[in-house]
Amino acid sequence: MATSLGSNTYNRQNWEDADFPILCQTCLGENPYIRMTKEKYGKECKICARPFTVFRWCPGTRMRFKKTEVCQTCSKMKNVCQTCLLDLEYGLPIQVRDTGLAIKDEVPKSDVNKEYYTQNMEREIANSDGTRAVGQLGKATSSSDMLLKLARTTPYYKRNRPHICSFWVKGECKRGEECPYRHEKPTDPDDPLADQNIKDRYYGINDPVADKLLKRASTMPRLDPPEDKSITTLYIGGLGDTVTDGDLKSHFYQFGEIRTITIVQRQQCAFIQFATRQAAEMAAEKSFNKLIINGRRLTVKWGRSQAARGKEGIKDGVSEMGTRLDPVPGLPGALPLPPALDEEAPANYFNLDPSTSPAVMNIALPPPPGINPPPPGFGPPMFHPMGPMAPPMPPPMSMRPPGQIHYPSQDPQRMGAHAAHGSRHSE
């Protein structure tokens, strides 16, 4: 369809003339002061092929210029941004949002049916107050936990960066740092994210970004209720010093009657016992991976019954919550158990060799009467020479180095040592 007003005026009353685009925070940029150019009937909408007002702007420093791609009617029908075609509420592709809300909105793709469908939707948009979505999306009442977990809560300005410089990839870019394009290695052409189509994203089919997010959602952890129906206790971990008993009570009272709240300050955890199993299941479903109190993200798990805890006991490598712990490398192994004591075996208090007989042991006996006892060091040894408790034998006199001191009285530094030697020699 030609966009010239003079050559073709067919269906001109449905051409869009807007004053401001419908954009998400990421496409709008972080700069609060934006200079936009407005071109009335500048291009055809890439979905309905009707001329619309095109806006063009730069979202920030060192960012690429962006422009609107679809008209505002197509944007309002799907509640998406006019530039990136992502949902305005969750920041997710249309395919992920429709899967999470379990809706199936099939927009016609043929020219005649598409025009008829668009006119009906424009009539419905004109009759609405503009605060809620129209079509199948407006009829969806409940939100999805999957969308809340996958939703992007902060703008992702990295998406506005310039494209990769094709001259730099070929090694022919001569601009250097002044080049407005990125000098980075391009992605793998076989990567599915490298092949994205704006129509596939709008219609919610064959979107590689949506497929990646849906695979991530399928692998996300979930909290299944235990089979024991008597368990009505939830474990809350990671409390820190800021979360108190009142904070937990003010959050969990909405799910049902609370029987007890026990806080273990040493382990920074709490146990909340509900009066009914239904209230505990609702609290676990609404709080798992979504509980934030006083700026801290808390861990929510199911408690264990006392009977199951007594049967299981303490297992190696298993924590109190039942999760398997990986072994820490570098730690010494467990010590071996001591040998079993035999009551009939004699007690060996001195660690003597059991093969040693009492006859071999040379125990010093008092000398017979009339014989002077030998001086110290010249008598028989108190222990067997080859026994484990035997002291080292002194070397013979011929092998001793000269001047070696063996007794404290022979120490030349000792007071009175020279006088003692002199008197002994004089005698």
C-alpha positions as CSV (number, residue, x, y, z in Angstrom):
1,M,0.0,0.0,0.0
2,A,1.4,3.4,-0.9
3,T,1.6,6.0,1.8
4,S,1.3,9.1,-0.4
5,L,-1.8,11.1,0.4
6,G,-2.2,12.3,-3.2
7,S,-1.8,9.0,-5.0
8,N,-3.9,6.7,-2.8
9,T,-6.6,7.8,-0.3
10,Y,-8.2,4.3,0.2
11,N,-9.3,3.7,3.8
12,R,-7.5,6.9,5.0
13,Q,-9.9,7.3,7.9
14,N,-8.2,4.3,9.6
15,W,-4.7,5.7,9.3
16,E,-3.1,6.4,12.7
17,D,-2.2,9.9,13.8
18,A,-0.8,9.7,17.4
19,D,1.0,12.3,19.6
20,F,3.1,9.9,21.7
21,P,4.2,6.2,21.3
22,I,3.4,3.3,23.5
23,L,6.8,2.2,24.8
24,C,8.3,0.1,27.6
25,Q,10.8,1.5,30.0
26,T,13.7,-0.3,28.4
27,C,13.0,1.1,24.9
28,L,12.4,4.6,26.3
29,G,15.8,4.7,27.9
30,E,17.2,5.9,31.2
31,N,17.4,9.5,30.2
32,P,14.4,11.5,31.4
33,Y,14.9,14.1,28.7
34,I,14.4,12.6,25.2
35,R,14.2,14.3,21.9
36,M,11.9,12.5,19.5
37,T,11.2,13.0,15.8
38,K,7.6,12.5,14.6
39,E,6.8,11.5,11.1
40,K,3.1,11.4,10.2
41,Y,2.1,8.4,8.2
42,G,5.8,7.6,7.9
43,K,5.6,3.8,7.4
44,E,3.3,0.9,7.2
45,C,2.6,-1.2,10.3
46,K,4.4,-4.5,10.0
47,I,1.3,-6.4,11.2
48,C,-1.8,-4.7,9.7
49,A,0.1,-2.9,6.8
50,R,-1.7,0.4,7.6
51,P,0.2,3.7,7.6
52,F,0.9,5.1,11.1
53,T,2.9,7.8,12.8
54,V,6.5,6.8,13.2
55,F,8.5,8.1,16.2
56,R,12.3,8.0,16.3
57,W,14.6,8.7,19.2
58,C,18.0,7.8,20.9
59,P,17.4,6.1,24.3
60,G,20.8,7.2,25.7
61,T,24.5,7.9,25.2
62,R,26.3,5.3,23.0
63,M,23.0,3.7,22.1
64,R,21.4,3.1,18.7
65,F,18.5,5.1,17.4
66,K,15.2,3.3,17.8
67,K,11.8,3.7,16.2
68,T,8.3,2.3,16.4
69,E,7.6,-0.8,14.3
70,V,3.8,-1.4,14.7
71,C,0.8,0.9,15.0
72,Q,-0.9,1.6,18.3
73,T,-4.0,-0.5,17.5
74,C,-1.8,-3.6,17.1
75,S,0.0,-2.6,20.2
76,K,-3.2,-2.3,22.3
77,M,-4.6,-5.5,21.0
78,K,-1.7,-7.5,22.5
79,N,-0.7,-5.0,25.2
80,V,2.9,-4.8,23.9
81,C,5.5,-2.2,23.3
82,Q,5.5,-0.6,19.8
83,T,9.2,-1.2,19.3
84,C,10.3,-4.5,21.0
85,L,6.9,-6.2,21.0
86,L,7.3,-7.4,24.6
87,D,4.5,-7.4,27.1
88,L,4.2,-4.1,29.0
89,E,3.4,-5.7,32.3
90,Y,5.8,-8.6,32.6
91,G,8.5,-7.7,30.0
92,L,8.1,-11.1,28.4
93,P,7.4,-12.3,24.8
94,I,3.7,-12.8,23.8
95,Q,4.1,-16.6,23.5
96,V,5.4,-16.9,27.1
97,R,2.6,-14.6,28.5
98,D,-0.1,-16.5,26.7
99,T,1.2,-19.8,27.8
100,G,1.3,-18.6,31.4
101,L,-2.2,-17.2,31.3
102,A,-3.5,-20.2,29.3
103,I,-5.1,-18.1,26.6
104,K,-5.2,-18.6,22.9
105,D,-5.6,-15.4,20.9
106,E,-5.5,-16.2,17.2
107,V,-5.2,-13.1,15.2
108,P,-6.1,-13.6,11.5
109,K,-3.2,-13.4,9.0
110,S,-5.0,-13.0,5.7
111,D,-5.5,-9.4,4.5
112,V,-9.3,-9.3,4.4
113,N,-9.8,-11.1,7.7
114,K,-7.1,-9.1,9.3
115,E,-8.7,-5.8,8.3
116,Y,-12.1,-6.9,9.6
117,Y,-10.6,-8.1,12.9
118,T,-8.6,-4.9,13.4
119,Q,-11.7,-2.7,12.8
120,N,-13.7,-4.7,15.4
121,M,-10.8,-4.4,17.9
122,E,-10.6,-0.7,17.3
123,R,-14.3,-0.4,18.1
124,E,-13.8,-2.3,21.4
125,I,-10.8,-0.2,22.3
126,A,-12.8,3.0,21.7
127,N,-15.6,1.7,24.0
128,S,-13.1,0.7,26.8
129,D,-11.7,3.1,29.4
130,G,-8.1,2.4,28.3
131,T,-6.9,1.0,31.7
132,R,-7.2,-2.7,30.8
133,A,-6.4,-4.9,27.9
134,V,-9.0,-5.9,25.3
135,G,-9.7,-9.2,23.6
136,Q,-8.8,-12.6,25.1
137,L,-6.1,-10.9,27.3
138,G,-8.7,-8.7,29.0
139,K,-10.8,-11.7,29.9
140,A,-7.9,-13.5,31.7
141,T,-8.6,-12.9,35.4
142,S,-5.8,-14.7,37.3
143,S,-2.1,-14.2,37.1
144,S,0.4,-17.0,36.8
145,D,3.2,-17.9,39.2
146,M,5.4,-18.7,36.2
147,L,5.1,-15.2,34.9
148,L,5.9,-13.7,38.3
149,K,9.1,-15.7,38.4
150,L,10.2,-15.0,34.9
151,A,9.1,-11.3,34.8
152,R,11.8,-8.7,34.4
153,T,11.4,-6.2,37.2
154,T,14.1,-3.7,36.1
155,P,14.8,-2.3,32.7
156,Y,17.4,-4.0,30.5
157,Y,19.2,-1.1,28.8
158,K,21.8,-3.4,27.3
159,R,19.2,-4.2,24.7
160,N,19.6,-0.7,23.2
161,R,23.3,-1.1,22.3
162,P,24.4,-0.5,18.7
163,H,24.7,-3.3,16.3
164,I,28.0,-5.0,15.5
165,C,30.2,-3.3,13.0
166,S,30.4,-5.5,9.9
167,F,33.5,-3.7,8.7
168,W,35.3,-4.5,12.0
169,V,34.4,-8.1,11.6
170,K,36.1,-8.1,8.2
171,G,39.0,-6.1,9.6
172,E,38.3,-3.1,7.4
173,C,36.9,-0.5,10.0
174,K,39.0,2.7,9.9
175,R,36.9,4.7,12.4
176,G,38.5,3.3,15.6
177,E,36.9,4.5,18.8
178,E,34.7,7.0,16.8
179,C,32.8,4.1,15.2
180,P,29.2,4.3,16.4
181,Y,28.8,0.5,16.1
182,R,30.1,-2.2,18.4
183,H,33.5,-3.8,17.8
184,E,32.7,-7.2,19.2
185,K,32.8,-10.8,18.0
186,P,29.4,-11.7,16.4
187,T,27.3,-14.5,17.8
188,D,27.2,-17.9,16.2
189,P,24.9,-17.9,13.1
190,D,23.6,-21.3,14.1
191,D,22.4,-19.9,17.4
192,P,18.6,-19.9,17.4
193,L,18.5,-16.5,19.0
194,A,20.2,-15.0,16.0
195,D,17.1,-15.7,13.8
196,Q,14.2,-13.6,15.2
197,N,11.2,-12.4,13.3
198,I,8.9,-9.6,14.4
199,K,5.8,-11.3,13.0
200,D,6.6,-14.6,14.8
201,R,7.0,-12.7,18.0
202,Y,3.7,-10.8,17.6
203,Y,1.7,-13.9,16.7
204,G,3.4,-16.0,19.4
205,I,4.8,-18.8,17.2
206,N,8.3,-20.0,16.6
207,D,9.9,-17.4,18.9
208,P,13.4,-18.5,19.9
209,V,13.4,-16.1,22.9
210,A,10.1,-17.5,24.2
211,D,11.3,-21.1,23.7
212,K,14.4,-20.3,25.8
213,L,12.3,-18.8,28.6
214,L,9.8,-21.7,28.6
215,K,12.6,-24.2,28.9
216,R,14.0,-22.2,31.9
217,A,10.5,-22.2,33.5
218,S,10.3,-26.0,33.1
219,T,13.6,-26.5,35.0
220,M,12.8,-24.0,37.8
221,P,12.6,-25.6,41.3
222,R,9.1,-26.1,42.8
223,L,7.9,-27.0,46.2
224,D,5.7,-30.1,46.3
225,P,3.7,-30.8,49.5
226,P,4.7,-33.9,51.5
227,E,2.6,-37.0,51.4
228,D,2.1,-37.0,55.2
229,K,-1.1,-35.0,55.7
230,S,-0.3,-34.3,59.3
231,I,2.6,-31.9,58.4
232,T,1.4,-28.3,58.7
233,T,4.7,-26.7,59.5
234,L,6.8,-24.5,57.1
235,Y,10.5,-23.8,57.5
236,I,11.6,-20.2,56.8
237,G,15.3,-19.7,56.4
238,G,17.7,-16.8,56.0
239,L,16.0,-14.5,58.5
240,G,19.0,-12.5,59.6
241,D,18.7,-9.9,62.3
242,T,16.0,-7.8,60.8
243,V,13.1,-10.2,60.4
244,T,11.1,-10.5,63.6
245,D,8.2,-12.6,64.9
246,G,5.7,-9.8,64.0
247,D,7.0,-9.6,60.4
248,L,6.4,-13.2,59.8
249,K,3.0,-13.1,61.5
250,S,1.9,-10.1,59.4
251,H,2.7,-11.9,56.2
252,F,1.4,-15.4,56.9
253,Y,-1.8,-14.7,58.8
254,Q,-3.6,-14.0,55.5
255,F,-3.3,-17.7,54.5
256,G,-5.0,-19.1,57.6
257,E,-4.9,-19.5,61.4
258,I,-1.4,-19.8,62.7
259,R,-0.9,-22.1,65.7
260,T,2.7,-21.3,66.7
261,I,5.7,-19.4,65.4
262,T,9.1,-20.6,66.6
263,I,12.3,-18.5,65.8
264,V,15.7,-20.2,66.1
265,Q,17.9,-17.1,66.2
266,R,21.2,-19.1,66.3
267,Q,20.4,-20.7,62.9
268,Q,18.5,-17.7,61.6
269,C,15.4,-19.7,60.8
270,A,11.8,-20.1,61.9
271,F,9.1,-22.7,62.0
272,I,5.5,-21.7,61.3
273,Q,2.8,-24.2,62.2
274,F,-0.7,-23.7,60.7
275,A,-3.9,-25.0,62.1
276,T,-5.0,-26.7,58.9
277,R,-3.1,-28.4,56.0
278,Q,-5.0,-26.3,53.4
279,A,-3.6,-23.1,54.9
280,A,-0.1,-24.4,55.0
281,E,-0.3,-25.5,51.3
282,M,-1.6,-22.1,50.3
283,A,1.2,-20.3,52.2
284,A,3.8,-22.6,50.6
285,E,2.4,-22.0,47.1
286,K,2.2,-18.2,47.5
287,S,5.6,-17.8,49.2
288,F,8.0,-20.2,47.6
289,N,10.7,-18.2,45.7
290,K,8.7,-15.1,46.2
291,L,8.9,-14.2,49.9
292,I,10.8,-10.9,50.5
293,I,10.5,-9.4,54.0
294,N,12.5,-6.2,55.0
295,G,14.5,-6.5,51.8
296,R,15.6,-10.1,52.4
297,R,14.6,-13.0,50.2
298,L,13.7,-15.8,52.5
299,T,13.7,-19.6,51.9
300,V,10.5,-21.5,52.2
301,K,10.4,-25.3,52.7
302,W,8.2,-27.9,54.3
303,G,8.9,-29.1,57.8
304,R,9.3,-32.8,58.7
305,S,7.3,-34.8,61.2
306,Q,8.9,-36.0,64.4
307,A,8.2,-39.7,63.5
308,A,10.0,-39.4,60.2
309,R,12.9,-37.5,61.8
310,G,13.3,-40.2,64.4
311,K,13.3,-43.0,61.8
312,E,15.7,-41.3,59.5
313,G,18.1,-40.3,62.3
314,I,21.4,-38.8,61.3
315,K,22.7,-39.9,57.9
316,D,26.1,-39.2,56.5
317,G,26.1,-36.3,54.1
318,V,22.5,-35.3,54.7
319,S,21.6,-31.9,56.3
320,E,18.7,-31.2,58.7
321,M,16.4,-30.2,55.8
322,G,17.0,-33.5,54.0
323,T,19.2,-32.1,51.2
324,R,22.3,-34.0,50.1
325,L,25.5,-32.3,50.9
326,D,28.6,-32.6,48.7
327,P,31.8,-33.9,50.3
328,V,34.4,-31.2,51.0
329,P,37.7,-32.0,49.4
330,G,40.8,-31.9,51.6
331,L,39.2,-32.9,54.8
332,P,40.7,-35.9,56.7
333,G,38.7,-39.1,56.8
334,A,37.0,-40.5,59.8
335,L,39.2,-42.0,62.5
336,P,39.0,-45.8,62.8
337,L,37.1,-47.3,65.7
338,P,39.1,-48.5,68.7
339,P,39.6,-52.3,68.9
340,A,37.1,-54.2,71.1
341,L,38.5,-54.8,74.5
342,D,38.7,-58.5,75.6
343,E,37.9,-58.9,79.3
344,E,40.0,-62.1,79.5
345,A,43.1,-60.5,78.0
346,P,45.6,-59.0,80.5
347,A,45.8,-55.2,80.6
348,N,49.0,-54.0,79.0
349,Y,49.5,-50.6,80.7
350,F,53.1,-50.1,79.7
351,N,52.8,-51.0,76.0
352,L,55.2,-53.9,76.4
353,D,55.9,-56.4,73.7
354,P,53.5,-59.4,74.4
355,S,56.2,-61.8,73.2
356,T,58.5,-60.7,76.0
357,S,58.4,-63.2,78.8
358,P,58.8,-62.1,82.4
359,A,62.0,-64.1,82.7
360,V,63.7,-61.9,80.1
361,M,62.8,-58.7,81.9
362,N,65.7,-57.7,84.1
363,I,64.1,-56.2,87.2
364,A,66.6,-54.8,89.6
365,L,66.6,-56.7,92.9
366,P,68.2,-55.6,96.2
367,P,71.8,-56.9,96.4
368,P,72.6,-59.6,98.9
369,P,74.0,-58.6,102.3
370,G,77.7,-57.9,102.4
371,I,77.9,-56.6,98.8
372,N,78.0,-52.9,98.2
373,P,75.6,-51.7,95.6
374,P,77.1,-50.6,92.3
375,P,77.4,-46.9,91.5
376,P,74.7,-45.4,89.4
377,G,75.0,-46.2,85.7
378,F,77.0,-49.5,86.3
379,G,74.2,-51.7,87.4
380,P,72.0,-53.9,85.3
381,P,69.4,-52.1,83.2
382,M,65.9,-51.8,84.5
383,F,64.5,-52.8,81.1
384,H,65.3,-55.3,78.5
385,P,68.0,-53.9,76.1
386,M,65.9,-54.6,73.1
387,G,62.5,-53.7,74.7
388,P,60.4,-50.7,73.4
389,M,60.8,-48.8,76.7
390,A,64.6,-49.2,76.9
391,P,66.6,-46.0,77.2
392,P,69.4,-45.4,74.8
393,M,72.7,-47.0,75.8
394,P,75.7,-44.7,76.4
395,P,78.6,-45.2,74.0
396,P,81.7,-47.0,75.4
397,M,84.5,-45.0,76.9
398,S,86.8,-45.6,73.9
399,M,84.2,-44.1,71.5
400,R,83.4,-41.0,73.6
401,P,84.7,-37.7,72.2
402,P,87.2,-36.0,74.5
403,G,86.0,-33.5,76.9
404,Q,82.4,-34.7,76.9
405,I,80.5,-34.0,80.0
406,H,78.4,-36.8,81.5
407,Y,77.6,-35.6,85.0
408,P,76.6,-32.2,86.3
409,S,79.5,-32.2,88.8
410,Q,81.9,-32.3,85.9
411,D,80.6,-29.2,84.2
412,P,83.5,-26.6,84.2
413,Q,81.0,-23.7,84.4
414,R,79.6,-25.0,87.6
415,M,80.5,-23.0,90.7
416,G,83.2,-24.8,92.6
417,A,83.9,-27.4,90.0
418,H,87.7,-26.6,89.7
419,A,88.1,-26.6,93.4
420,A,86.3,-29.9,93.7
421,H,88.6,-31.4,91.0
422,G,91.7,-30.0,92.7
423,S,90.8,-31.4,96.1
424,R,90.0,-34.7,94.5
425,H,93.4,-34.8,92.7
426,S,95.2,-33.8,95.9
427,E,93.7,-36.6,97.8
